[in-house]
């Protein structure tokens, strides 16, 4: 008989435990003690980070719920005796304050805060106690997003809510909770539905513009909360997703940005002019270290002829470069001078000397940045620089470092296509010693050399730089026509013309 009772006890006990587990399936752990009035009630309270909470409430007594919030928020919440009933609330990752607001609004309760005590009462009790209606005009609406990013949508809706409104977002579930007055709620709801509407997506393969540059230019055009942009630098492609109406403008703007850049063929002549007195060309504009002027292609020949008549000219170089509009081209006529530098370090009581080779550009450097503008004009930023070695400085370790004498200038001019920019400057005064025979004795053969007098003849040397921009397309079928255009300019020598032909 005793064995029978023992077996019954062992058999019934697991069944009771199983029954209790089935009745309490909705119970979850909580960080605070929670009391319930019956086994059918369910409370799930989960911490969601500092100052935040997640609630899964099914038929829970409102008093017990306020008790939980009071403990979590570390504040005194005192409900009146008229506060009763059960609530169903599902909130995820919201602040304590937002949770309290939503519960009060959805259950028709008023809250009066005096000092450190918040009294909760029904709206009817508030009117009877204070003789006026409770001024809580806010309502709550909950939305689950389908396509839009909750974070981006919240950023957009923050611009539309009223001063007393709230936008609460749960990233994990894609839920947006709006708390505001009805008029603002209507406005935010329309905006939210628009932002969460089906998107139009397209992949753009850019030919000329850089994808990351286009993304920056379109930054203010994309719809906040609705657009998505991905850039692949390797393939220079952009994947854009946005509202259908906005995508129409985005397509037009990308087509406008992704145009073939124009190129500029720049013919350059660098001429050394040796003269006495004043520079033989007038009409130039003084710009500090240099003077600048423009002329048409037909005027170039007469100007060179006049220079050859009044001074001694020497063409140092005739470089030609092709530069994309908006980019910078560089010309160096000179050499890269090498020099050694030494450094000493002390390691474990031993001095270690390291030697390195350094380089510097010496001669004539010309940096040109052409930009094609409207009406066939070219905006040119020109930065010429002339340098020469004047000597050497010797370091304590014996390294010889070149000392450069450098002259540089910077100017920007707007010139017509195929016109010529003339830049002069970088003047040098040089003295050349010559022997001058005396009036009588100096003409006697052999003996006359004894009577010759040494005379220093001063002369001036100046650089004249001629730049001619030609707007070209870079198309292979147009190369021959562009070469012919260059040849008729009259700038190239006969030998270069023959090479081109």
Helices and strands as residue ranges (DSSP letters): H 2-23, E 42-47, E 52-61, H 62-73, E 76-79, E 86-95, H 96-106, E 109-114, E 117-122, H 123-130, E 138-144, H 150-157, E 166-170, E 175-181, H 182-195, E 200-205, H 211-217, E 228-232, E 237-242, H 244-257, E 263-275, E 285-287, E 290-295, H 298-310, E 312-317, E 320-324, E 328-347, E 350-372, G 374-376, E 377-394, E 400-408, E 411-416, E 420-436, G 441-443, G 447-451, E 453-472, G 476-478, H 479-487, H 494-500
